[in-house]
Amino acid sequence: MHFEKDDIPPGFGMLLGRNENAMKCFSGMTDTEKEDVIRQAQAARSTDDIAQIIECTLR
């Protein structure tokens, strides 16, 4: 599956952009891995939940 810009939750992009290590980790993932992380972020109920996803998944 291919994600468009509008599919990525704004909080995810914002928080990812603030964390250089997470950004590097995300960019090194396979498309399938990226899709999984994006789906988790889409299901998150708050920006704090998205931050937790980034902290736990993108180390």
C-alpha positions in Angstrom: 0.0 0.0 0.0 1.2 3.5 -0.8 0.4 6.4 1.6 -0.2 9.9 0.3 0.7 13.0 2.3 -2.9 13.4 3.5 -2.7 9.9 5.1 0.0 10.8 7.5 -1.4 12.3 10.7 -0.2 15.9 11.2 1.0 15.2 14.8 3.1 12.3 13.5 4.9 14.4 10.9 5.5 17.2 13.3 6.9 15.0 16.1 8.9 12.9 13.6 10.5 16.1 12.3 11.6 17.1 15.7 13.4 13.9 16.4 16.4 13.4 14.1 17.1 9.8 15.2 13.5 8.8 14.7 13.5 10.4 11.3 16.6 8.5 10.3 15.1 5.2 11.6 11.8 5.8 9.8 13.5 6.7 6.5 15.5 3.4 6.8 12.4 1.2 7.2 10.9 -0.9 4.5 7.6 0.4 3.0 5.7 -2.3 4.9 7.3 -1.2 8.2 6.5 2.5 7.5 2.9 1.6 6.7 2.6 -0.2 10.1 3.9 2.8 12.0 1.6 5.1 10.1 -1.4 2.9 10.8 -0.5 3.0 14.5 -0.3 6.8 14.3 -3.6 7.0 12.5 -5.2 4.9 15.3 -3.7 7.1 18.1 -6.2 9.1 20.1 -3.8 12.0 20.9 -0.5 13.6 20.1 0.9 12.1 23.3 -0.1 8.6 21.9 1.8 9.4 18.7 4.8 10.6 20.6 4.8 7.3 22.5 4.6 5.4 19.2 7.6 7.3 17.9 9.6 6.8 21.1 8.9 3.1 21.3 9.1 2.2 17.6 11.6 4.5 16.1 14.8 4.2 18.2 
